[in-house]
Every structure is written in structure tokens, then in C-alpha cells.
Amino acid sequence: MPPPDSTGRSTRALRGASLLILLQVASRAITFVANQVLLRFLTAQLLGVSAQLEVYYLSVIFFARESLRVAIQRQDSSTITPPKDGKDGGAGTSNRAAQAVVNLGYLAIALGIPLATVFGWLYLKSLSTSTLASAPNLVVSLYIYALAAVVELVSEPAFVMMQNRLQFGTRAAAESIATFLRCLVTLGSAVWGANRDLGVLPFALGQLSYGFGLLAVYAWTGAALARREGFSLLPRRIITAPPPKPSKQETPVTSTPPPSPPFVLSYFYRPTLQLASSMMTQSVVKHVLTQGDTFLVSILSTPAAQGVYALANNYGGLLARLVFQPIEESSRSYFSRLLAPTAATSESTPDTTKQPPTGSSPSASPAQEALTALQSLLRFYHLLSLFILALGPTAATPLLALVAGSQWADTGAATCLTAYMWYIPLIAINGVLEAFVASVASEAEVHRQSAWMGVFSAVFAAAGFWFLHVQGWEAHGLVAANQINVVCRIVWCWVFIRRYFAQRGLEFDLLGVTRSAGVSLAAAVTFELVRKAAPESAARVWPASARDAVVELVKVAAAAVPFLVFVAMSERQLLTSAIQALRGRRQARS
């Protein structure tokens, strides 16, 4: 049986992405149903405050673990060798790499506790008296969110080990169970306190239950894996061989300083720690860009406008969370492993025993395989984007009226969600491009990207100020500012990736991604047909009743059927290849 190869990595990554998508669809469906019930108990102002608390929570989580996760995925375990005497201070010599990964996971906990404290203090200082008066239990809810963030970070050592082992099933199960608990607790407490004016407390209790759900699953499965493979989920010292002593004949003047030990404090693998430190600046900029919309709207808009944007973001970003996010994370792990330095060195001496992926030549290098995979993924995103743009803008208003209720008719939510439909394809393309860049960028390139991200942040802030403050567009103006920002990021990533493959004698061609001219024309025709068939929603007029909303959605669905048939016929080769890849090569595995 041949050793594991790039085909196996590709299959595991694709299987992991498909499993994450399937289980997250189920968990998000439960979340979606629960949110519809919650909307009946919430005002736009309370939803805006809950969005602020969620940003606080995500900020703590992101800054504590994001750069560590990316660096750990790029860690070259083959360089972690045992000392010559075999004594390792408690970490099994065959699993030193696993123990190094676990130890790094504890840095997320060490960072998370002070971050939760500092960010919580800053958030309390920023609250106005009117906001505190309009949102009961806000301070208590903030404390609970802080505790929830720390609880989730406690599961990080087990999570990074599962991610390193490509245990996507464990992650999918953990997130599904945690999401179910969050929905159950949030909805139950909201219904129980319907007449008690609990404010945003149900959201806080639900987030805390989510953290405990993740911790329970990861602790259970991580402990079982640790027993099987002989490492510990607790931090352990990793002793390395001392550097060789200089010979007596060596002159002190010409002697070089001894190399730094590979582990900091005998716990943390130095190369991974250095990479994580260099990526921290990029993580800060990326988070500001990701959550900058909420920051900006909180400064320039009222809590009610924040609630409108949160509603549109929740519904408009549902597809991004269900499909795009799992694919982005799986592709980042796949490209990091495929294009790791050890894999890259094999490009000049290809292993003829490896079986190439479908559609590649027998001697395909890792770079060629990565190029094929990236272009196929972008082509799939292109088709999905055309489908969203053809139907989404027209379907947004009746769909929102059906699921959110008539109390949101005069809030501007329909206009904001319609604008968000044009933003979703940009999110998808940018996500996968940045995942590739994060997988291959050197430390200097990471710093260069961070500098450009700072420039794009300034562009975003200027556009947001113009649309919100000068033009008075409210929440949908914020969507427009985000679109400008993401386009800038896509252009930068595209230039970087073209240069990366050009240095390896390959061409990253735009026409190879957007060569479906017939499908693009069909999408434009479908958009016009749907817009004329549903004039009320096209004019962003709230349907008078639920029946009217259903009628308009039926018209949209009827126009979607021939478009889907045309896409299936035109792109059957791409779709067939994707299905075969998701099924995997069962014969190869056996």
C-alpha cells in the first residue's frame, strides 16, 4: 500500500469540508428556526445591542487564537526530533510534535483571559446611559459573554490537535452539539422570560452553553486520542538535545554564538511561535476589517440601525457561514499541508509512486495540484455567485417579510438585505483567496499584506463615513462600504497569487475561472425575468401579507428551475468532478 500522498490530503480535506457543510446545515437550520422565534421577542434596538456583545465575544476569541491556529497548521512536524539520549521530560519521543501542538494551544487561554478583561472594560466605558437603560441585564450579560469566551478557549488545546490530525468529524459533532445547546438555552430562556424583560440575557446564556458544549466534546475525544497516541492534553515540558560543545582547537574569536533552543521555556515550538507572532498584526487588521462594519455602524448610527444591519447580516451571511466558511478553513489546511516546505522541495524530484488527483498529469507538482484545486474551487464559487445574483436581490424582500414578520417593515431591513445579496459573492471569493495567501505567505509577505490591509481599512472607513454620515444611507450604506473594501482585498490577493504561481512557471488565469460566458448570460436573463415577474419585491416594497410573500417567492423559484437545468448541462464536467472528489477514492484508500 503506498504511503500517504497529496491525493490522500486532498480527499481528506474535501471530505472534511463536505462533512462540516452537511452537519453545519443541520445545526444552522435549528439556529434559523430558533432565531425566527426570538425575533418575535426582540426589538431592533435589542438586536443591535446583542450584535455588539457578539462582536466583543468574537474579538476575544479571534485575537486569542486566530494567529496561533494558522501558524500551527503550517508547523512542520518533521523538524521536531527527540533528544539523542531519548529523555524528553514526560513527552513521548514518538509524539513530541503532538505535545508541541497541545502546548501551543494553551497560549490561547493565556491570551484570552486578559483580553476578555480589557475588552470588557473598554466596552463598558463606551456605553451610553440611554443604551444601559434600554437594554436590561446588559452588564451581567457582558460578564457571561466573557466567561463563555474563556470556556471556549479552554477547549483550544484539544481542538488544535484534532485539526492537526484532520479530525473534521469531531469538529463537526462538537459544533453541532454546541449549536443545539445554544439554541435550546437561548430560546428556552427567552420564552420563559417573555414577560420579565430579560433584555439580551438569553443570548448570553446561550453563548455560555455553546462554550460548555464545545469543551465537553473536545475534552472527551481529545483525552481518548491522547491515550491512544501517548501524549498529554496538559502542558508538558519538551527537552531537546543540548548544542554540541565547541572543540578545544576552536578559537574563541571565530566562534559563532550557539543557536537558540527549538522550544521556548521547553514548552512552545519556537518557529511556530515566531510565525504566530508575525501574523498577529495581520490578525488584528483582518479582524478590524471583518468586524469593522459593526464598529463603524456603532459610531455613526443608532442601536436601531445596528439591529437592522445585524438582521441583514444574519440572513445574508447565512450562506457564507454554512458553505463558504467550512470550505475556506478546509482549503487553508489543505494548501498549508500541500505547499509546506517539505512538500515544496519534492517538486524538483517528483515521487512516481504518488497517484495524482483527477485531471492532473502523473508528474504534477504540489504547485500544479494547488493551482488546479484553486481554479476549480473558484469556478464553483463563480457559478454559485451567479445563482445568488440572479435570484437573491429579488427574493430578499419577500423572504425577509415571511421569516421576520411585519414589525420589521419600516426599519429599512429589506433595502439592507437586498444590497447584501451583491456582497455575498465577494465574501466567498475573498475568503478562499485569503486562505491560500495565509497558507503560503512568508513572514515578510505577511507584513506586507498587513500594511496593505491598513490602507484598505482607511478606504473602508472613508467610504463608510461618506455613505452613512454624508449620504445618510444607514445600514445599506455600510454594505456598500464593505463591498469596496473587499474588492480591494481581492485585487491584492489576486496579484499575490499570480506572482506566486508565475515564480513556479505556472499561470493563474482569470479566464480559467470565469470562462462560463453562457452561464453568465443566462444569469442576467434570469435576473431580468425574476425582476419583472415580481415587481413589488423588485421595488423593495414590503409584501402586504404572508400570502403575497409566498406568491413572489414561488415566482422566483419557478424562474430558478430552468436556470439550474442550464447550469447543470453547461457545467456538467465541473460538477461531476466535484461529486467524484467528495466521494473520495475508496479504492485508493483500501
N, C-alpha and C positions, 0 to 999 in steps of 0.2 A: 504494500500500500504506500503510495507516495506521501512525502511529508506535506504538512500544511502549506499552501501556497496562496498566491494572490486571489485565485478563484475561490478558495475557501473563505478568505477575508471578505470578498465581495458578496458571497452568498450569505454569510452570517450577518453582514451589515444590512443587506436587503431584507432578510428575514426579520431582523430586529426592527427595522423601520416599519415593515408591514404589521408586525405584532403590536408595536406601540400604537400604530394608527388604529387598528381594529379595537383594541381594548380602550384606547382613549375616546374613540367614537362612542362606545357604550357608556363610559363614565361621564363624558360631556353631555350625552343625551339625558342622563339623570340630572346633571347640573342644570341643563337647559330647562327641564320641567320644573325643577325647584325654583329657579330664578323667575319663572313666569308667575309662580305663586307669590314670591317675595315682592314682585313689582306691585302687587295689589296692596301691599302694606307700606310702600315707600313713596316718598315724595322725591322730586328731582334734587332738592337740597340735601336730603339724607343720602341719596345715592352718590352725590358729589363728595360728601364727607367720607363715605366708605371707600371711594376711589383714592382719596388722599391717604387713608390708613393703609390701603393696599400698596401704594407707592412706597410708603415708609417701610413696610414689611419686605417688599421686593428689593429695596435699596440695601437693607441689612444683608439679605441673603446673597445678593449679587456681588457686593463688594467683598464679602467674606469668602466666597468660594469660586467665583467665575474664573479668575486668572489661574487659580490652582487646578481647576478641572481641566482647562485647556492644556496647561503645562504637563499634567500627569498623563494625559492622552498621548502626548508627544515624547514621553520618557522612554529612553532606550534601555530596556531592562537587561540587555546582554552585557552592558558595561558594568553591572553590579556584580562583582565577583567576590567569593568568600576569601577570608584571610588564609595565608598559606598553612597556618597551624590548625585550621579548622575550628578555632574557637571564635564564636560570634556573639557572645554575651546574651544568649537567650533566643536569638532569631535563627531558625533553621537555615543551614547553609544552602539548601536547595530552594528556599523560599525567601531569600533576602530581598529580592525585588518586590515580592508581595508585601513584606513587612515595611519596606520603604514607602510603598504606596499608602498603606494604612497610616503610617506615622504622619505623612503629609496631610492626610485628611483631618487630623486633629488641629492643624493650623487654622482651619475654617472656624472651629469652635472658639479658639483663642482670639480670633479677629472679630467674631460675631458678637460676643458679649459687650466689649467696649463700643462697637458700632451701634448696637441697639440702644445703649445708654446715651451716647452723644446725639444720634439722630432723633431719639425721642425727646431729648431736652430742646433741641432746635425746633422740632415741630410744635411743642407746647408753647414756645416763645413766639411762634409765628401766628398762633390762633388769635382771632379777634373775639371780643366779648360777645358779639352777636352770633358768631359761629358756635361758641360754647353754649349759649342759651338755646340755640335752635337744635342742638344735637345732644340729647340726654346720654349720659354714661360715656361721653367721649373720652375722658381721661382714663377711666377704668378700661375701656376698650383698647386704648393705646398700650397700656401695661400688658394686657392679654396678648396683643399682637407681638410685643417684644418677647414675651415668653414663648410664643409659638415659633418665632424665628429661631430662638436658641434651641428649642426642642428639635426642630427640623435639622439644624446644623449638627446636632449630636449624632444623627444618622449618617453623616458625611463619610467617616472612615469606612463604613461598610459599603456605602454607595460607590465610592471611587474604586473599591476592589471589584465590585460587580461589573462596573463599567469597563475596567481593565480586562476582565475575563469575558467581555461581550455577553453578559448575562442579561439580555434585554427582557426575557420573560419575568425575571424577578422585579425589574423596574416597573414593567407594565402592571404586574399584580399589585405592587406597593402603591403606585399612583391611583390605580382603580379603587382599591380598598380605602385609601385615604380620602379620595374624592367622594366616595359614597358616604363615608362618615361625616365629612364636612357638610354635604347636602342634608343629611339626616339631622344633624345637630342644628344647623342654621335654620332650616325650615321648621323643625320642631320648636325651637325657642321663639321664632317669630310668630308662629301660630299661637303658642302658649301665652306670649306677651302681647297679643293683638290689642288688648285693652289696657295695657300697662305702660305704654310709651317707653319701650326699651331703647329706642334710637338705633344706633349701629352696633349694639351689644351682640345681637345674633351673629353678625358677620365675624366678630372677634372670637366668639365661642366656636364657630365653625372652623376658623383657621387653626385654632389650637387643637381641635380634634384631628385635623388634617396632619399636623406635625406629629402627633402621637401615633397616627396610623402608619405613616412612613417609618417612624422609628421602630415600631413593633415588627413590621415585616422585614426591614433590613437587618435588624439585630438578630432575628431568628434565622434567616437564611445566611447571613454573614457568619454567625457562630458555627453553623453546620459546615460551611466552606472552610473556615479556619481549622476545624478539627480534621477535616479530610486532608488538607494540604500542609498542615504543620506550621501555621503562623498564628499570630495572636491579633485579635481585634483591639487590644490595648496597646498603647505605645511601648515599644521595646528598643533598647539600645542595639546598634549595629556596629560591631567592631571591625575595623579594616586592618589590613596588614600595614605595619609601620614602613615608612620610606626607607630605602636601602641606605646604610651608613656610608659616608664617603671614605674612600681608601686613604691609607696613610700617605701615599705618594701624591695625593691631590693637593694642590696649592690653595690655601685659603683665599688668596686674592682672586683666583679664577673660578672659585666655586660659585655655583648658582644657588639661589635660595630654594629651600625644599618646597615641593609642590603642596598646595593646600589639600587637606584631607577631603575625601569624597563626600563625607557626611558632616553636616553642621551639628555640633553638640552630640555627635554619634547617633542622631535620630533622623535628620532630614537630608535627603539626597541633594547635594549642592547644585549640580547642573539643572535639575528641575526647579529648585528653589530660585535660582538666578533667572531662569526663564519666566517663572511666575512673577517675580519682582519687576522684570522688564515689561511684562504685559499688564501690570496693574494700572499704569497710566492709560493704556488703551481701554481697559475695562471701565475706568472712570468716565472717559469720554464717551464710550459706547453706551453706558447706562444713562448718561445725561441726554444723549441723543434719543435713546429708546423711550425714556420716561420724561423727556423734555417737554413733550406736549402737555402732560399733566402739570408740570411745574409752571409752564407759561400760562396755561389757562387759569391756574390758581392765582396768578398775579394780576392778570388782565381781565378776568371775568368773575362773575358771581358764583356762589356754590350751586345755584340752579343751572347755570350754563355748564359747570363742571359735571353735573349729573347728566345733562343731555349728551355731552361728549362721552362720558363713561358708558351710557346706554348704547350709543352708536359703536363704540369701540368693542364692547362686549359682543354685540351681534355681528358687526362687521369683521372682527378678528376671530370669530369662531372657527372659520375655515383655516386660518393661519395656525391656530392652536391645535386643531385636530390633525391636519395633514402636514403643513409646512414645517412646524417645529420639530416633530419626530424625524422627518426626512433630513432636516438641517443638522440635527445632532448626530444622527447615524452617519451621514455623509462626512461630517467633520472627523468622527472616529475612524471611518474607513480611509479617507485620504491621509490622515495622520499616520496610520499604520502602513499604508501602501507606499507613501513617499517619505518614509523615515530614512535617516541617513544610511542605515544598514541595507534598506531596500534599494536606495538610490545607487549605492556602489555596485549593485549587481547589474545595473543597466549595461555596463560595458561587457559583462560576461553573463549573458542570459542563461538561465538554467533550462535545459531542454526537457527535463523531467516534469516541468510545470505545465499544467494544462491551461491554455489561455481562455479568457472569457469569450462568450459567444460574440461573434462579429469582429474579433481581433485576430491578428496573424499569430502563428505559432511562436514567433520570436518577439512578440510585443513586449516592450519595456514597461516598467511601472508607470513612467510618464505617459506613454501611449495609452495604457489602460485607463489612467486617470483622465486623460483628455476625452476618450470615448465615453466614459461614465458621466463626466461633467456635461458634455454636449447632449447626451441622451436625457439627462435629468432636466436640463434647461429646455429642451424641446418639449418634454412633458409639461413643464411649467407654462410654456408658451401656449400650448393647447388649452390647458386649464384656465389660463388668463383670458383667452378669447371667449371661452364659455361664460366666465364671470362678467366680462364687459358686455357681452351680447344680451344677457338676461338680468344681471344684478341691478343696474340703475333703475330699471322699470319695476322690478319686483320688490324693491326695498320698501317703498311706502305701504303697499297693501300688506306685506308680510309683517312689518312693524305694527301696523294697526291691529292685525289679528292676534299677535302674541303679547303685545304690551298693554293694550286697552286704550280706550278713548281719552283717558286722563293725560296722555302724552301728546294729544293732537295739536295743542297750541304752544308747544315747547321748542319747536324747531328741530326735533329729533329726526323727522323724515328727511329734511334737507341735508342734515349732517350724515345720516346713514347712506343716502344716495351718493354724496361726494365720496364716502368711504369706499364704495364699490370700485372706484377708479384707483384707490390707494392699495388695495389688496394685492394685485399682480406685482406692484413694485416691491412690496414687502417680501413676497415669495422669491423673486429673482435676487434681491439684495441679500436675503438670508443665506442662500446656497453659495453665492459668490463670496461672501464674507467667511463662510465656513471653510471654503477652500483656502482663502488667504490665511486664515488662522492656522491651518494645518501645515503650511509650507513656509511661511514668512520667517526670515531670520530676525535676530534681535534688532539689528539696525533698521530693517524694513518695518518692524512693528513700531518703532519710534517714529519713523517717517509717516506711517499711516496715522498714528496718534496726532501728529502735527496737522495733517490734512483734516482729520476729524474735528480738530479745534476750529479750523477755518469753516468747515461745514456747519458747525454749531453756531458760529456767528451769522452765517447766512440764514439758518433756520430761525434764530432769534429776530433778525431783522424782518424776515418775511412774516413771522408771527405777529410782530408788533404792527406791521403795516396792515395785515388782514384783520386783526382783532381790534386794534385801537383806532387806526385811521379809517379803515373801511367799515368797521363795525359788523363784520361777518359772523361774530360769535363763534360757536364750536366748529361750524363747517369751514371757517377761515383757517382754523388750526389744522384741519385735514389738508388744506391746500399748502400750508407751510411745510407739513410733513412730506408731502409729495416732492416739493422742491429739494428738500434735504436728502431724501432717499435717492433721487435721481443723481445728485452729486456723488453720493457714496457708490452707486452702481458704476458710474463712469470711472471712478478711481480704481475700483476692484477690477473692472474690465481691462483697463490699461495694464495693471499689475499682472493679471493672469496671461494676457497676450505676451508680455515680455518674458514671463516665466517659461512658457512653452517655446517661445522663439529661441531662448538660450539653449534649449534641448533639441533644436531642429524640427519643431512641430509648429503647426499653425492653428491658433484658436480663432475660428472664423465665425463672424456674426451670421453669415448666410447659412452656415450649417445648423444654426439654431432656429432661425426664422424663415425657413425655406418653404413653409406651408402657405403659399400665396392663395391657393384656392380656399383653404380653411379660413384665412383672414377675410377674404371677400364674403364668404358665407356668413361669418360672424357679423360683418357690417350690415348685410341684408337682413339677418335675423333681428338685429338691434332695431332697425327701422320698422320692420313688421310688428315687433312687440310694442314699440312706442306708439304706433298708430292704432293698434288693437286695444290698448289700454290708455286712453287719453287722460284719464283722471290721474293715474299714478305718474304718467309722464310729466304732468304739470305739477307734481308733488302736492296734490290735493288729498287730504285725508279722507278715506272712504267713509261714507255716511253710516255704514253698518258692517257687521262681520260678514254678512252675506255678500255685500258688494266687494269686500276684500277677497273673499274666496273666488268670486267670479273673475276678478282681474288676475289672480294667481293661476286659475285654470287656463286663461288665455295665454299667459306666459309659458306655462307647461306645454300647451299644445304647439307653440312655436318652437319649443326646445327639442321636440321629438325628431323632426326632420334634420335639424342641425346636428344632433347627436349621431344620427344614422350616417350623415355625410362625413362627419369626422371619423367614425369607425371605419368607413370604407376607404377614405383617403389616407389614413394613418394606421392601417391595419398591421403593417410591418413593425412599426414602433410599439404599438400596443401589444402585439403578440410577443415581441422580445421582452417587454416589461413583465408580462404574465409568466413567461418561462423563467425569467430571473427570480421572480418572487417565489415560484415553486421550488427553485433550487435544483441542484444537480444531485438527485438522490443516488444515482448510480456511482457518481464520483465519490460521494461520502462513504459508500459501502466498499 
